[in-house]
Amino acid sequence: MEALTFTATDIQELTGHFGALTAKVPLHPITSASEYDEATRAMDALLDTGAADQDHPLANLVSALGEFIREYDDVHYQLDDPTPADVLRAIMKQHNIKQSDLPEIGSQGVVSEVLNGKRELNVRQIRDVSKRFGVSPAVFFSA
């Protein structure tokens, strides 16, 4: 394989382009919460332009930035796997509903037992809740 060489003009041109790009999109390992916030804002802006589509001209930029964000997430934001009760609680909060608003599971008492870990959801309940809220049934199974 032949070595790649850059002329002084190439270096000057690359430096200018890279400087312009990194003024908008942080393309380096993220080392702080403020850099993380900046990177996620840039990612959101890129995604808003349609760059999540693999045929978009900036798709590779999104991919590279996503790797830096993922690396920071892996180190700083490790989350435990949610229990089925945690998932149900999150759905209830997101939809601003009470225990009595879940006839798919049963009475308020049954929902309370599920949320307190005294009872597990059965297959029918999981199917019905998943269908109602448009989530995969897999979210109700612990890893």
ZAVEXMAR-162723 format. One record per residue: x negated, y negated, z of N, C-alpha, C in turn; residue number from 1. Coordinates in steps of 0.001 Angstrom, whole numbers, plus 500000, padded with zeros to 6 digits. Atoms other than C-alpha are relative to their C-alpha. Layout:
X; Y; Z; X; Y; Z; X; Y; Z; NUM $
...
***
This chain:
499147; 501172; 500000; 500000; 500000; 500000; 499104; 498768; 500000; 1 $
500796; 501218; 500142; 498641; 496647; 499003; 500357; 499010; 501109; 2 $
499794; 500986; 498934; 498197; 494032; 501725; 500713; 498771; 499435; 3 $
499289; 501216; 500365; 500456; 491016; 501605; 499169; 498809; 500448; 4 $
500738; 501212; 499642; 498756; 487653; 501554; 500872; 498784; 499720; 5 $
499266; 501245; 500168; 500151; 484167; 501907; 499019; 498882; 499685; 6 $
500805; 501179; 500297; 498769; 481006; 500393; 500323; 498930; 501039; 7 $
499740; 501116; 499096; 498573; 477776; 502361; 501372; 499387; 499692; 8 $
498698; 500527; 500392; 501597; 476584; 500405; 501126; 500910; 500500; 9 $
499011; 499040; 499482; 503490; 479778; 501293; 500220; 499788; 501493; 10 $
499907; 500172; 498546; 502723; 479253; 504981; 500744; 498711; 500330; 11 $
499328; 501276; 499763; 503817; 475630; 504847; 501498; 500122; 499698; 12 $
498596; 499827; 500376; 507051; 476581; 503078; 500733; 500888; 501014; 13 $
499390; 499106; 499010; 507784; 479479; 505457; 500188; 499301; 501347; 14 $
499916; 500723; 498732; 507073; 477296; 508479; 501156; 499014; 499977; 15 $
498897; 500951; 500126; 509489; 474664; 507250; 501360; 500687; 500047; 16 $
498735; 499269; 500013; 512248; 477177; 506542; 500295; 500629; 501362; 17 $
499801; 499355; 498699; 511709; 479041; 509807; 500368; 498966; 501060; 18 $
499679; 501074; 499056; 511755; 475781; 511773; 501434; 499525; 499837; 19 $
498619; 500432; 500252; 515007; 474726; 510126; 500991; 501056; 500466; 20 $
499117; 498912; 499594; 516555; 478127; 510747; 500080; 500121; 501525; 21 $
500002; 499806; 498545; 515482; 478423; 514386; 500504; 498775; 500761; 22 $
499366; 501156; 499359; 516759; 474925; 515110; 501496; 500273; 500179; 23 $
498583; 499650; 499939; 520233; 476428; 514533; 500238; 501371; 500635; 24 $
499828; 498616; 499550; 519737; 480124; 515366; 498731; 500451; 500711; 25 $
501199; 499588; 499254; 517366; 481295; 518116; 499571; 501424; 499622; 26 $
500483; 498698; 500449; 515410; 484121; 516498; 498742; 500396; 500758; 27 $
501105; 499560; 499154; 513247; 485274; 519373; 500597; 500750; 501184; 28 $
499463; 499331; 498812; 513607; 487490; 522429; 500560; 498979; 500992; 29 $
499310; 500905; 499074; 516017; 485868; 524891; 499451; 500232; 501398; 30 $
500637; 499862; 498681; 514444; 485136; 528259; 500733; 499280; 501123; 31 $
499280; 500724; 498950; 517000; 483014; 530126; 501487; 499957; 499680; 32 $
498557; 500107; 500188; 520717; 482541; 530636; 500342; 498889; 499014; 33 $
499698; 501095; 500932; 520610; 479240; 528739; 499687; 500416; 498558; 34 $
500300; 499487; 501340; 518923; 480913; 525750; 501073; 501000; 499555; 35 $
498930; 499040; 500291; 521540; 483668; 525958; 501258; 499262; 499551; 36 $
498822; 500788; 500368; 524336; 481089; 525876; 499836; 499392; 498610; 37 $
500277; 500585; 501312; 522709; 479379; 522895; 500119; 501061; 498902; 38 $
499950; 498925; 500993; 522336; 482686; 521069; 501423; 500472; 499755; 39 $
498614; 499548; 500189; 525931; 483746; 521688; 500841; 498937; 499288; 40 $
499294; 501059; 500734; 527203; 480355; 520507; 499645; 500053; 498509; 41 $
500423; 499893; 501400; 525145; 480734; 517319; 500638; 501233; 499353; 42 $
499387; 498782; 500529; 526443; 484293; 516883; 501481; 499768; 499710; 43 $
498585; 500293; 500211; 530045; 483134; 517304; 500199; 499148; 498754; 44 $
499884; 500880; 501164; 529525; 480393; 514723; 499748; 500776; 498702; 45 $
500278; 499188; 501193; 527995; 482857; 512251; 501161; 500938; 499691; 46 $
498882; 499082; 500205; 530821; 485329; 512771; 501231; 499257; 499483; 47 $
498872; 500811; 500468; 533360; 482543; 512252; 499896; 499690; 498505; 48 $
500181; 500263; 501433; 531859; 481995; 508787; 500173; 501263; 499161; 49 $
499824; 498747; 500731; 532436; 485653; 507882; 498746; 500834; 499891; 50 $
501284; 499305; 500119; 528855; 486808; 508389; 499997; 501401; 500597; 51 $
499927; 498623; 499516; 530029; 490031; 510057; 500152; 500973; 498831; 52 $
499857; 499179; 501205; 530781; 491325; 506562; 498614; 500330; 499471; 53 $
501343; 499593; 500420; 527778; 493338; 505407; 499584; 499438; 498648; 54 $
500328; 500598; 501290; 527982; 491699; 501979; 499774; 498490; 500093; 55 $
500205; 501439; 499813; 527763; 488182; 503439; 498502; 499700; 499912; 56 $
501424; 500323; 500126; 524449; 486429; 502655; 499271; 499871; 501343; 57 $
500643; 500132; 498687; 523816; 485939; 506402; 500196; 501230; 500886; 58 $
499752; 498788; 499217; 524703; 489486; 507486; 498732; 500491; 500711; 59 $
501245; 499548; 499358; 521057; 490372; 508182; 499581; 499071; 501129; 60 $
500277; 500951; 498925; 520673; 487221; 510264; 500854; 500337; 501216; 61 $
499112; 499593; 498909; 523686; 488272; 512357; 499456; 501264; 500668; 62 $
500544; 498755; 499467; 522144; 491703; 512756; 498769; 499748; 500872; 63 $
501215; 500306; 499232; 518794; 490310; 513922; 500342; 499277; 501301; 64 $
499600; 500735; 498800; 520397; 487860; 516349; 500729; 500929; 500966; 65 $
499286; 499034; 499174; 522662; 490639; 517603; 499065; 500902; 500787; 66 $
500989; 499164; 499298; 519621; 492732; 518504; 499395; 499257; 501193; 67 $
500534; 500787; 498876; 518172; 489925; 520643; 501032; 499878; 501115; 68 $
498929; 500102; 499007; 521527; 489473; 522374; 500181; 501340; 500710; 69 $
499832; 498671; 499414; 521906; 493232; 522907; 498881; 500334; 500980; 70 $
501129; 499729; 499110; 518434; 493513; 524421; 500154; 499245; 501322; 71 $
499792; 500780; 498785; 519227; 490730; 526905; 501162; 500589; 500801; 72 $
498850; 499381; 499331; 522625; 492284; 527689; 499597; 501275; 500733; 73 $
500393; 498718; 499408; 521054; 495678; 528342; 499245; 499814; 501307; 74 $
500790; 500245; 498796; 518720; 494196; 530943; 500797; 499270; 501073; 75 $
499370; 500903; 499032; 520962; 491603; 532582; 501478; 500233; 500284; 76 $
498555; 499842; 499829; 524562; 492729; 532186; 500427; 501458; 499923; 77 $
499616; 498601; 499996; 524705; 496435; 532844; 501286; 500158; 500791; 78 $
498711; 499801; 499365; 528257; 497421; 533639; 500221; 501482; 500254; 79 $
499599; 498628; 499733; 529527; 500564; 535265; 501157; 500342; 499075; 80 $
498852; 499580; 500790; 531967; 502615; 533256; 501260; 499770; 500817; 81 $
498775; 500266; 499251; 535461; 501505; 534218; 500791; 501290; 500220; 82 $
499102; 498881; 499738; 537846; 503972; 535799; 501297; 499740; 499238; 83 $
498699; 500236; 500624; 541267; 504504; 534236; 500811; 498939; 500749; 84 $
499292; 501024; 499217; 542688; 502404; 537096; 499462; 498608; 499682; 85 $
500590; 501290; 500371; 540241; 499592; 536223; 500533; 499527; 498653; 86 $
499494; 500339; 501332; 541380; 499711; 532597; 501456; 499548; 500100; 87 $
498594; 500360; 499837; 545034; 499644; 533614; 500138; 498631; 500664; 88 $
499980; 501289; 499298; 544383; 496743; 535997; 499661; 498860; 499025; 89 $
500400; 501025; 500975; 542649; 494799; 533206; 501112; 499733; 498989; 90 $
498890; 500176; 500939; 545533; 495412; 530802; 501126; 499218; 500667; 91 $
498938; 500709; 499277; 548017; 494255; 533440; 499657; 498522; 500138; 92 $
500419; 501399; 499837; 546004; 491098; 534066; 500065; 499263; 498662; 93 $
500020; 500622; 501320; 545551; 490388; 530362; 501409; 499658; 499521; 94 $
498630; 500200; 500470; 549292; 490701; 529718; 500901; 499379; 501067; 95 $
499275; 500651; 498911; 550301; 489090; 533013; 501265; 500784; 500382; 96 $
498869; 499162; 499624; 552490; 492002; 534041; 499791; 500579; 501395; 97 $
500013; 499433; 498651; 553393; 493530; 537390; 500147; 501516; 499910; 98 $
499873; 498552; 499946; 553497; 497139; 538488; 501378; 500455; 499523; 99 $
498638; 499633; 500393; 557244; 497188; 537927; 500247; 499816; 498507; 100 $
499859; 500238; 501439; 556677; 496175; 534281; 499404; 501123; 499155; 101 $
500625; 498890; 500720; 555161; 499541; 533337; 500843; 501274; 500066; 102 $
499172; 498800; 499964; 558011; 502016; 532791; 499336; 501195; 499315; 103 $
500716; 498907; 500662; 555636; 504039; 530592; 499302; 500897; 501015; 104 $
500704; 499233; 498970; 553889; 505133; 533781; 500983; 500556; 501020; 105 $
499010; 499571; 499023; 556844; 505320; 536109; 500407; 498840; 500880; 106 $
499559; 501024; 499061; 558159; 503483; 539115; 498823; 499165; 500495; 107 $
501038; 500853; 499422; 556285; 500720; 540874; 499121; 500815; 500946; 108 $
500760; 499150; 499078; 555248; 503305; 543468; 498991; 500883; 499282; 109 $
500910; 499150; 500786; 553730; 505592; 540837; 498849; 499159; 499461; 110 $
501042; 500893; 500520; 551853; 502684; 539254; 499039; 499636; 501128; 111 $
500827; 500339; 498845; 550585; 501700; 542714; 499056; 501147; 500349; 112 $
500844; 498837; 499710; 549293; 505226; 543318; 498883; 500140; 498968; 113 $
501020; 499936; 501054; 547479; 505179; 539962; 498939; 498935; 500252; 114 $
500939; 501113; 499790; 545917; 501785; 540702; 499135; 500204; 501238; 115 $
500756; 499747; 498762; 544804; 502963; 544167; 499224; 501308; 499969; 116 $
500778; 498780; 500134; 543241; 506173; 542850; 500610; 501223; 500657; 117 $
499336; 498867; 499358; 545774; 508467; 544539; 500655; 500928; 498986; 118 $
499363; 499217; 501050; 547185; 509695; 541242; 499292; 499664; 498694; 119 $
500600; 500242; 501309; 545773; 510107; 537754; 501089; 499900; 498946; 120 $
499067; 500097; 501115; 547486; 509178; 534538; 500056; 501347; 499281; 121 $
499897; 498772; 500783; 548849; 512137; 532612; 499959; 499645; 498512; 122 $
500149; 500210; 501447; 548640; 512592; 528840; 501148; 499165; 499439; 123 $
498857; 500763; 500489; 552170; 511251; 528202; 499872; 498528; 500379; 124 $
500140; 501388; 499541; 551527; 508120; 530295; 498915; 499284; 499203; 125 $
501107; 500589; 500765; 548219; 507484; 528535; 500454; 499699; 498576; 126 $
499512; 500189; 501379; 549826; 507946; 525108; 500944; 498798; 499923; 127 $
499000; 501070; 500044; 552719; 505597; 525932; 499396; 498624; 500287; 128 $
500637; 501283; 499673; 550588; 502857; 527526; 499087; 499562; 498851; 129 $
500889; 500311; 501134; 548057; 503066; 524676; 500790; 499454; 498823; 130 $
499157; 500445; 501115; 550820; 502713; 522110; 500564; 498605; 500268; 131 $
499399; 501300; 499671; 552471; 499789; 523915; 499006; 498858; 499860; 132 $
500970; 501097; 499962; 549272; 497775; 524289; 498973; 500056; 498873; 133 $
500886; 499935; 501153; 547493; 498872; 521107; 498549; 500276; 500342; 134 $
501366; 499622; 499636; 544453; 500395; 522799; 499810; 501486; 499746; 135 $
500314; 498588; 500188; 542729; 503685; 522193; 500261; 500769; 501291; 136 $
499828; 499175; 498805; 543765; 506448; 524606; 498667; 500312; 500675; 137 $
501321; 499678; 499443; 540024; 507050; 525087; 499591; 499044; 501118; 138 $
500399; 500955; 498949; 539761; 503930; 527278; 500458; 500450; 501380; 139 $
499481; 499539; 498707; 541657; 505799; 529997; 499281; 501245; 500516; 140 $
500752; 498844; 499550; 539122; 508599; 530279; 498651; 499558; 500511; 141 $
501295; 500365; 499395; 536139; 508194; 532609; 498901; 500788; 499308; 142 $
501152; 499332; 500622; 532718; 509006; 531221; 499418; 501025; 500947; 143 $
***
